[in-house]
Amino acid sequence: ILSAVIFNAIIIPILVPLALKGTKFRPMPAEKLLINNLLIYGVGGIIAPFIGIKAIDLLVGLFV
């Protein structure tokens, strides 16, 4: 649980400016846009937290 809290404390301040900036508009078909967004944000949003939390857990384990 401590690793998840630390991960959130690190990642949220990093993601806030990204969310406020947004993305550039690129004219493309909706299907291609959906596939790109699912690959980038969907898969990244599922995989990145597991890797990040595990890495923090290993670091916390060294000090406890």
C-alpha distances in whole Angstrom, upper triangle without the diagonal:
4,5,5,6,9,10,11,12,14,15,16,19,20,21,23,26,26,26,28,31,31,32,36,38,40,42,41,41,39,38,37,35,33,33,32,29,28,28,26,24,23,23,21,19,17,18,17,13,13,15,13,9,11,13,11,9,13,14,11,12,16,16,14
4,5,5,6,9,10,11,12,14,16,18,19,20,22,25,25,25,28,30,30,32,36,38,40,43,42,43,40,39,39,36,34,34,33,30,29,29,27,25,24,24,22,20,19,19,17,14,14,15,12,9,11,12,9,8,11,11,9,11,14,13,12
4,5,5,6,9,10,11,12,14,16,17,18,20,23,23,24,26,28,28,30,33,36,37,40,39,40,38,37,36,34,32,31,30,28,26,26,24,22,22,21,19,17,16,16,14,10,10,11,9,6,8,9,6,5,9,9,7,10,13,13,12
4,5,5,6,9,10,10,12,15,15,16,18,21,21,21,24,26,26,27,31,33,35,37,37,37,35,34,33,31,29,29,28,25,24,23,22,19,19,19,17,14,14,14,12,8,9,11,9,6,9,10,8,8,12,12,11,13,16,16,16
4,5,5,6,9,10,11,13,15,15,17,20,20,20,23,25,25,28,31,34,36,38,38,39,36,36,35,32,31,31,29,26,26,26,24,21,21,21,19,16,17,17,15,11,13,14,11,9,12,13,10,11,14,14,12,15,17,17,16
4,5,5,6,9,10,12,13,15,16,19,20,20,22,24,25,27,31,33,35,38,38,39,36,36,35,33,31,31,29,27,26,26,23,21,22,21,19,17,17,17,14,11,13,13,10,8,11,11,8,9,12,11,10,13,15,14,15
4,5,5,6,8,11,11,12,14,17,17,18,20,22,22,24,28,30,32,35,34,35,33,33,31,29,28,27,26,23,22,22,20,18,18,18,15,13,14,13,10,8,10,10,7,6,10,9,7,10,12,12,12,15,16,16,17
4,5,5,6,9,10,10,12,15,15,15,18,20,20,23,26,29,31,33,33,34,32,32,31,28,26,27,25,22,22,22,19,17,17,18,15,13,14,14,12,9,12,13,10,9,13,13,11,13,16,15,15,18,20,20,20
4,6,6,7,9,11,12,14,16,16,18,20,21,24,27,30,32,35,35,36,34,34,33,30,29,29,28,25,25,25,22,19,21,21,18,16,17,18,15,12,15,15,12,11,15,15,12,14,17,16,15,18,20,19,19
4,6,6,7,9,11,13,14,15,17,19,20,22,25,28,30,33,34,35,33,33,32,29,28,28,26,23,23,23,20,18,20,20,16,15,17,16,13,11,14,14,10,11,14,13,11,14,16,14,14,18,19,19,20
4,6,5,6,9,11,11,12,15,16,17,19,22,25,27,30,30,31,29,29,28,25,24,24,22,19,20,19,17,14,16,16,13,11,14,14,10,9,13,13,9,11,14,13,12,15,17,16,17,20,21,21,23
4,5,5,6,9,10,10,12,14,15,18,21,24,26,29,30,31,29,29,28,25,24,25,23,20,20,21,18,15,17,18,15,13,15,16,13,12,15,16,13,14,17,17,15,18,21,20,20,23,24,24,25
4,6,5,7,9,10,11,13,15,18,21,24,27,30,31,32,30,31,30,26,26,27,24,22,23,23,20,17,20,21,17,16,19,19,16,15,18,18,15,16,20,19,17,20,22,21,21,24,25,25,26
4,6,7,7,9,11,12,13,15,19,22,24,27,28,30,28,29,27,24,24,24,22,19,20,20,17,15,18,18,15,14,17,17,14,14,17,17,14,16,19,18,16,20,22,20,21,24,25,25,27
4,6,5,6,9,10,11,13,16,19,21,25,25,27,25,26,24,21,21,21,19,16,17,18,14,12,15,16,13,12,15,16,13,13,17,17,14,16,19,19,18,21,23,22,23,26,27,28,29
4,5,5,6,9,10,13,17,19,22,25,26,28,26,27,26,22,22,23,21,18,20,20,17,15,17,19,16,15,18,19,17,16,20,20,18,19,23,22,21,24,26,25,25,29,30,30,31
4,5,5,6,9,11,14,18,20,24,25,27,26,27,26,22,23,24,21,18,21,21,18,16,19,21,18,17,20,21,18,19,22,22,20,22,25,24,23,26,28,27,27,31,32,31,33
4,5,5,6,8,12,15,17,21,22,24,22,24,22,19,19,20,17,15,17,17,14,12,16,17,15,14,18,19,16,17,21,20,18,21,24,23,23,26,28,27,28,31,32,32,34
4,6,5,8,12,14,17,20,21,23,21,22,21,18,18,20,17,14,16,17,14,12,15,17,15,14,18,19,17,17,21,22,20,22,25,25,24,27,29,28,29,32,34,34,35
4,6,9,12,15,18,21,22,24,23,25,24,20,20,22,20,17,20,21,18,16,19,21,19,18,21,23,21,21,25,25,23,25,28,28,27,30,32,31,31,35,36,36,37
4,7,9,12,15,18,20,23,21,24,22,18,20,21,19,16,19,20,17,15,19,21,19,18,22,23,21,22,26,25,24,26,29,28,28,31,33,32,33,36,37,37,38
4,7,9,12,15,17,19,18,20,18,15,16,18,15,13,16,17,14,13,16,19,17,16,20,22,20,21,25,25,23,26,29,28,28,31,33,32,33,36,38,38,39
4,6,9,12,14,16,15,17,16,12,14,16,13,11,14,15,12,12,16,18,16,17,20,21,20,22,25,25,24,27,29,29,29,32,34,33,35,38,39,39,41
4,6,10,12,15,15,17,15,12,15,16,14,13,17,17,15,15,18,20,19,20,23,24,23,25,28,28,27,30,32,32,32,35,37,37,38,41,42,43,44
4,6,9,12,12,15,13,11,13,16,13,13,17,18,16,16,19,21,21,21,25,26,25,27,30,30,30,32,35,35,35,38,40,40,41,44,45,46,47
4,6,10,11,13,11,9,12,14,12,12,16,17,15,17,19,21,21,22,25,26,26,28,31,31,31,33,35,35,36,39,40,40,42,45,46,47,48
4,7,9,12,10,9,12,14,13,14,17,18,18,19,21,23,23,24,27,28,28,31,33,33,33,36,38,38,39,42,43,44,45,48,49,50,51
4,6,8,7,7,10,11,11,12,15,16,16,18,19,21,22,23,25,27,27,30,32,32,33,35,37,37,39,41,42,43,45,47,48,49,51
4,5,5,6,9,10,11,12,14,16,17,18,19,21,22,23,25,27,28,30,32,32,33,36,37,38,39,41,43,44,45,47,49,50,51
4,6,5,6,9,10,10,12,14,15,16,16,19,20,21,23,25,26,28,30,31,31,33,35,36,37,39,41,42,43,45,47,48,49
4,5,5,6,9,10,11,12,14,15,15,17,19,20,21,23,24,27,28,29,30,32,34,35,37,38,40,41,42,44,46,48,48
4,5,5,6,9,10,11,12,14,14,16,17,19,20,22,23,25,27,28,29,31,33,33,35,37,38,39,41,43,44,46,47
4,6,5,6,9,10,11,12,13,15,16,17,19,21,21,24,26,26,27,29,31,32,33,35,37,38,39,41,43,44,45
4,5,5,6,9,10,10,10,13,14,15,17,19,20,22,24,25,26,28,29,30,32,33,35,36,38,39,41,43,44
4,6,5,6,9,10,10,11,13,14,15,17,18,21,22,23,24,27,28,29,31,32,34,35,37,38,40,42,43
4,6,5,6,8,9,10,12,13,15,16,17,20,21,22,23,25,27,27,29,31,32,33,35,37,38,40,41
4,5,5,6,7,9,10,11,13,15,15,18,20,20,21,23,25,26,27,29,31,32,33,35,37,38,39
4,6,6,5,7,9,9,11,13,14,16,18,19,20,22,23,25,26,28,29,31,32,33,35,37,38
4,6,6,5,7,9,10,11,13,15,17,17,18,21,22,23,25,26,28,29,31,32,34,36,37
4,6,6,6,8,10,11,11,14,16,16,17,19,21,21,23,25,26,27,29,31,32,34,35
4,6,5,6,8,10,10,12,14,15,16,18,20,20,22,24,25,26,27,30,31,33,34
4,5,5,6,9,10,12,13,15,16,17,19,21,22,23,25,26,28,29,31,33,33
4,5,5,6,8,10,11,12,14,16,17,18,20,21,23,25,26,27,29,31,32
4,5,5,5,8,10,10,11,14,15,16,18,19,21,22,24,25,27,29,30
4,6,6,7,9,11,11,13,15,16,17,18,21,22,23,24,27,28,28
4,6,6,7,9,11,12,13,15,16,17,19,21,22,23,26,27,28
4,6,6,6,9,10,11,13,15,16,17,19,20,21,23,25,26
4,6,5,6,8,10,11,12,14,15,17,18,20,22,23,24
4,5,5,6,8,10,10,12,14,15,16,18,20,21,22
4,6,5,6,9,10,10,12,14,15,16,19,20,21
4,6,5,6,9,10,11,12,14,15,17,19,20
4,5,5,6,8,10,11,12,14,16,17,18
4,5,5,6,9,10,10,12,14,16,16
4,5,5,6,9,10,10,13,15,15
4,5,5,6,9,10,11,13,15
4,5,5,6,8,10,11,12
4,5,5,6,9,10,10
4,6,5,7,9,10
4,5,5,7,9
4,5,5,6
4,5,5
4,6
4
